[in-house]
Amino acid sequence: MRRVIARYTVKPGQEEVNEKPVRVVYDELHQTQPTGLRYATFRLDDGRTSADRRGGPDRQLPPARQLNQKGNTMTTSNTAAGTSQDSAIRAVFAQTSRAWANGDGEAFTASYAPDATVILPGVYLPGQDAIREAMAAAFAGSLKNTRRSHQVRSIRFTSPGTAIVITDSVTVPPGEPQPAAQQRERATWVLARSDGRWLIHACHSSPAGEDVQ
């Protein structure tokens, strides 16, 4: 499998114009569903630099997108590399785990968008305020001195600023190094990037059960 990273910078004022050809690419990929091809686009922190990551058989790799805007530059690398956005998303889960371990409801909900929703078995929390209130009460009661662990199974970018994340998550009671298997959960998260930060917009968790092959 060949992997290519194409990195390009647009001139000031062209950031939104650049998004149009990006969306065209994703619309085509959604319609054609090419087998074995993986394609992701990321906008870096300066707001003007983007990177396309493409992987698949040589014959399936599309050419790097030419934006045809005067003043734009593009560099291409054939070296596979991790992405800053992957790391930034994983850092969100690390931050919520730290806040959980500290019993800090304010720090915990700082990773959630104002209109975020959380759905658990028998629980629905609509909005950041509801999440904050529920977690503050839980940290003072049933979740006191517990730990929360997340293992990221996959990150799928549906657009440069939106990601769906699947985790294996578990709450570890105090004094227990390893939780029982039946305590493990499988969770789906929707995260979106705004003003340089990834925030959780939705979480839906349920008992993990068995993987379907």
Secondary structure, DSSP 8 states (H G I E B T S, - for coil): -EEEEEEEE--TT-HHHHHHHHHHHHHHHHHH--TT-EEEEEE-TTSSEEEEEEEE-GGG---------TT-EEEEE-S----HHHHHHHHHHHHHHHHHHTT-HHHHHTTEEEEEEEEETTEEEESHHHHHHHHHHHHHTTTTT-EEEEEEEEEEEEETTEEEEEEEEEEE-TT-SS--GGG-EEEEEEEEEETTEEEEEEEEEEE------
